[in-house]
Amino acid sequence: MFCLLLAMAGMAQPETTHWHFGFKSQLIFSADTVLASNNSEIDVTQACASIADEDGNLLFYTDGITVWNRDHEVMENGEDLGAGPSDWFTSVLVIPDPGDKSRYYIFTNRNGGDFLYSIVDMNMDNGLGGLPPNEKNQYVVPGLLDGKFTAIRHANGTDIWLVFHGLGGSILSFLIKEDGIQDPVITENAYDFWNFVYGPVVASPDGTKIVIAPDDGFDGFEEYLVLIFLDFDAATGMVSNAQKIYEFSESSYSVAFSPDGKRLYRTRFGNTVVYQYDLTADNIGASRTVVSSSPANYGAIQQGPDCRLYIAVNNVDYLSVIASPNELGTACDFIEQGVALEGSFSYLGLPNLPPAMFEEVDCNPVISKQEEAESDFNFVIFPNPSSDRLTIEAVGTPADSGTIKVYNLQQQEIWSMQSPTAWHQIDLDVSRWPSGVYWLQMSFNQNTYTQKLIIQ
């Protein structure tokens, strides 16, 4: 019997590794763990945003009114930002300047209010950053916009689209280039609906689709328009091919795609249910599955850099987690108390960090199980899920030695060993592993055997 202690590998999308939200809540994602603390100055019910540099070091965070630097102090000229407090968690967004790595845009908006931007210059205040007075609270569009927006990387891999839900069913796409914000590309009447709807705009991680989740999509008769899917062209900024989903249920609060773009998750206002939709189904509406139902009041859903989905839960000291969001139905591994918030608590919002804005990450496992025709070998893992120790037990006996490898969801090999001939059990100490999903692969005699491993 062998006792193994594994170390974790690096983290994808390092710009998204620092989260500040709720009441003094901070999460730091690293190669080893998700660290929670109350080392934050933020106190915000919904709208918030944060950004780290390419090495995963915190730069600043904001609630749309105040900007705090990496030392958790108010940034130089970092007060009285934007249009005031927002009642939607996607109403604040930080976007890197494509032409200058030391500059960042902060976009802010209120429902029906002005759409503004401010610049953060990280060269100010000896590298702690500041807001130049002549580049603060500048108009992009005055008034009469929905207040929910997302960001998608341009097809050229450098510029960034800021995609906004406008009036009358229009979609506005502002291209941000090294020479500034361009005039919007407008898709008029992107969808046909009798009433103007508000709601979050969310992009699939690959940037090919967006979804609008109306917060008041009553059709005037019996049903509610709950989801509007649109194809997005990352080269032109135009949308097309609207697909609408109606249900006998009320307004949405948050939606998020799975990392592979094949599932959609949805929460509702003041509701205690999390839904999953299968986007590969012929009838997406009919594919709706309840993946969690509890007394909790669920809020924002946000993908983390570890490829899991995190869900804000109002007025509690934890976040819920969907550990395997690519999986169908309850196999998505919903964990109600997925991350404990140390000395702080969550409200409804989480940082607005659109995965499509950053370099695309393949969250699918690099490995897949192969059917074996000439071997009676297999293995079992127990207990699975596990939080302390687990055992890998051989079913049958491998004729020769082989390799045993563990991968995380970012396809990184985090550990491997050469196994002895005719082994029967391997004992693993996983007490230091962060909760999440891994893939354990064994290879013997040109045959490959793979199983999913869940740590809680």
N, C-alpha and C positions, 0 to 999 in steps of 0.2 A: 504494500500500500504506500502511495506517495502523497505527501502533503505539499500543495502548491499555493503560492501567494502571488497573485497577478498584479501588475501595474498597468495603469491606463495610458492610452496614447494621446496625441494632441487633439485640439478642438477646432472644428470647422467654423467659418464665419466669425473670426475673432472680434469683429466690430460689434457683435451682438452679445458678448459674454458678460456684460454688466447690466443688471436690471435694478432700477429704483422705482418704487411704486407704493401705493397704499399709505399706511402710516409707518414711516421710517423703515420700510422694508427694502432690503438689499439682497440680491442673489448674485453670486459670482460663479460663473461656469468655468471650470478648468479641466485639464486632462485627467485629474484624479477624482473630482467630486463636484457637487453643487453646494457651495457654501452659503448659508443664510445668516444674516446678521441684522441688527437694527442700526447699523452705522450709516444712516442716511438722514438728510435734512428734509426730505420730501414728506408732505402730508396732503394727499390728493385723492379725491374720490374716484376720478376716472382718467382724464387725459394726462399722459406723461410720455416722455421719450428720453432715451439715453444713448450714448455712443462711446465706443472704445476705439483705439487706434488699431493698425494692422497687426500689432503684436499682442492685442488683447488687454491693453492698459486703459483704464477708465480715463476719459477726457472730460465729460461733463454730463449733467442730466437736468431736466426741466419739467415743470408742470404747466408750461405755457405762459406763466406769469413771471417766474423767477428762474434764473439759471445758476446752478451750483457747479463749481469746478471740481477737480479730482481730490482736492483737500476738503471737500464738503463745505466750502465757504462760498458766499454769494460772489459770482464772477464780476469782474470790473464792468460797470454799466449793465449789470445783468438783472435789473429789476424793472417792473412795469412793462413787461413784454406782451406783445400781441393784443388781442381783443378782449382779454379778461378770461375768467374761468369758463371752462367748457363743460357741457353736459354730455360729452361723448368721448370715449377713450381713444378714438382714432383722429381726434381733432388737433393733435400736435405731432409733428414729424421732423426728424433731423435727417438731412441729406448731405453727404460729402460733396464739396465742390469738385467737379471732374477735372478742373484745370489747376487746382492748388490744394495739396494735401493738408495745408495748415488752415484751411477755411471750410466752414460748414454753414449750411442754411438751416434755420429753424423756421418752419412754417406753422402758422397758428390760424385758427378760425373758430368762430362761434356759429351755432345754428342761425342761419339767416343774416350773419354778420360779415364783416370785412375779412378778406383773405389776405394775410400779411406775411412778410418774411423779414427775418433779421439775420445778420451775419455774425458768426463767431470766428474771431481771428485768434488762433492758438499761439501766435507770436507775441500777443499782448501780455502784460503783467508777468514778465519773465517766464513765459511758457505755460502759465496757468490759464491763459485765454481771457478774452474780453470781447465786448460788443462795440465796434466803432459807432459813435453817435450818428454819423451820417448814413449808416447802413442798418438802422434799427427801425422796426415797425414800418417797413416800406410796403406800399400797396402792390399786390399782384392783380387782384380784381376786387373792386369795392362792392360789398354787399351781395345779397340774394344768391348765395351758394349754400349747398347742403351742409358743409362742415365736416364731411368725411372724405378722406382721400388715401391713396396708397402710392407706392413708388415701384417702378419696374425698370430694370436695366435695359437700355437701348440695344438693338440688335448688333451695334458696333462694339458692344462690350465696355464702352467707356462712359457715354452720356447716360442720363437717367430721365425717364418719364415720370412726371408727377401727374397722376390720374385722378380727376375730380368729378364728382357727380353734380351736374349743373341743373338748371331749371328745365322743366318741360321734357324730362327724359333725355336730356343731352349729356354727353360725356366730353369733358374737356381734358386734353392731354398737353401739359406744358413740358417742353423739352428743356432740360437743364444742361447747358454745355459750358465749356471753359470760358466763353465770353458772356455768360449770364443766362437768364430765363428768357426763352423765346416766346413769341405769341402762341396762343393755344391752337392745337389742332382740334376741331370741334366735330363730333359726330352728332348731328341733329336727330332727334326722335330715335334714339338708339333702341328703345323698346316702346311698345304701344300699350299705354295704360291710361285710363280715364282721369286719374288723379295723380298729382305730383307726390312722389314718395321720398321720405328721408330714409337713411340707413347706411351702414358701413359698406365701404367698397374694399374688397380684398382680392389680391391677385394670387394665382397659383404659383408655386415656387419656381416653375420654369418660365413664368411670364406670358404664357400663351392664352390664359383665360382670366377673366375677372368675374366676380359675383357681387351683386348688390343684394343686401338683405333688408328689405323695407321694415321700418319700425311702425308703419301705419299703412298697411297695404290692403285695407278692407275694400272689396270690389263693389260695395254698394248693395250687395244682395246677401250672400251667405258666406262666401269664402274670403280668405286673405291671400294676397300675393306675398309669398314668403321668401322666394328666391328668384333672382334674375341672373342667368348665366349669359356671358358675352365672350366671343372670341376677341383676342387682342393681338394686333399686329405691332410687334416691337420695332419694326422698321419705320412705320408711318404714324403710329399713335392712334390709328382708327380702330373702332370696335364694330362687330357685326354679329349676325346670326343669334339674335336674342332667343333665349329659351326660358319660359316662365313656369314656375312651380306654384300651384295654389293648394291651400290646405284649409281645413276647418280649425285653424289654430291662430293665435294672435301674434303680435309683432315680434321680430327678432331683436336680439341685443348684439350678438357676436357670431361670426362664422370664421372658419379656418379650414384650408385644404390640408390633407395629409401630405407628407413630403413627396410622395410619388404622384400626387394630383388625382388619385383615383377615388378618394373619399372626401366628403365634406362634413364638418362637424358644426353644430349650431346650438346656441343657447338662446333663451327668450327672456324678455323683461320679467323680473320678479318670479321666475319659474325655477322649479327644482329638477329639471330634466335636461340631459344632454343627448342630442340626437346625432346619429350618423346617417349619411346618404351615400349610396353606392353610385358613383358617377359613371360607371361602366354599364349600369343597368339600362334596359330599354325604357323603363318607366322609373325615372329617378325619384319622383314623389312617392311611388309605391314602395321604394326600397328603404324608406325611413325606418331606422331601428333605434330603440332607446338603449343607450349604452350606460346610462346612470340615471337613477331616480332616487333621490334622498331628500331630507329636509333642507339641504343646502340651497342657497340662493346663488346660482352660478352667474358669472359675468364674462369678462373678456377671455378669448382663447388666443394663445400666442405660441408659435413654434420656437423652441429653444435651439441653440447651436448643437445640442446633442440629438437632434431629430425627433425629440419627443414633443408632445403638445402639453402646455401648461394652462390651467384654467383658474381664473380668479374666483374666489368664493367670498361673498360679502361678510365682513365683520367676524372673521375667524383668523386663527393663527396658522393657517396652512394654505397651500395650493393643491388642487387636484391635478393629476397627471394622467395622460393617455400614453402609455409606455410603448405601444406598438401601433401607431396610428394608421399604418398602411394596411393593417389586417381588417378583414371584414367582420362586422357585427361585434359581438362581445369578445371576440378574439383580439380586439384592439387593446386589451389589458388596461381597463380604467382603474385607477387607484385613487380613492376618495381623498385620503390624507397622504398625498404623494410627496410633498416637501413641507417640513415644519419650518415656520417662520420664527426665528429666535428673537424674542422680545419685541416683536412687532406684529402687525396684522394686515390682512388684505381688505381692500374694498372691492369695487367692481372692475377697475382698470388694471391693465398691464402695459408695459412699454410698447409703443408702436414701432415694430421692427420688421418690416416686410421682407420675407426671405428672398423675393424676386429682385430686390434692390441690390443684393450682394452676389458675389460669385456663387454660381449654382453648386449645390452639394448633392451628391448621389447618396441618399440615405438607404438605398436598398442594399441588402447583404451581398458581398462579393461572391458568396458561395451558394450553392443550391444542392439539394439532396438528389442523389442519383439512385436509380433503381438497380438492385444487385441481382444478377441472374446466377452467378456461380459461387456465391458465398453465403453461408448461413450466419455470418457475423452481423451484429447490430449492438446498440448500447442504449441504456436508459440513464436518466439523470434524476436523482431524488435527494431531498425534496426540491420541487421545481414548481413555483417560485421558491427562492431561498433567501435568507438574510444573514446566515452565519456560516454554516458549513454544508457542503453537499458531497454526494458520492456519484461518481461515474462508474457504472457497473456493466461489464461486458456480457452480452448475450451471445453465446458461442465463443470460440477462441480464435483470434487472429493468428494465421499461420506464421507470419513474419512480423518483425518490428515495423513501425510506421511513424507517422507524424500526427500530433494532436495540436490543433491551433484554435485560438479564440479571436473572434473579430468583434468590433463594435459596429454600430449601425452606420458609421461613416466609412465602412469597408477597410478600416485600419486593423492590421494584425497586431494585437496587443500582447500576445504571448504564444510561445510554441515550445514543444519538447519532442524528443525522439523517444517513443515508447519502447519498452522491452518486449521481447517475444512472450506470447502466452500470458499476458497480464489479465487480471480479473477485476480489480477495483482500483480506483484512484480517488483519493480524498482531497477536496479543495477547500481552502479557507477563503471565504468570500466576505468576511466581516468588514473589510476595508473597502469593498467595492461600492461605488455609488449605485443607487437604484437605477434600473434601466434594463434594456434588452440587449443580449449578446448572442452570438452564434458560435457554437462549438463544432469543429469539423475534425473528423478523423480520416486518415488516408492509409489504406493498406492494400498492397498488391494491385495498384492502379484502380482501386475502388474507393469511393468517397462516401462518407456517412456524415450527415449534418442534423443537428437539433438546436432548437431555440432554447436559450437559457434566460430566465428572468430573475433579477435581483430586486428585492423589495426593501 
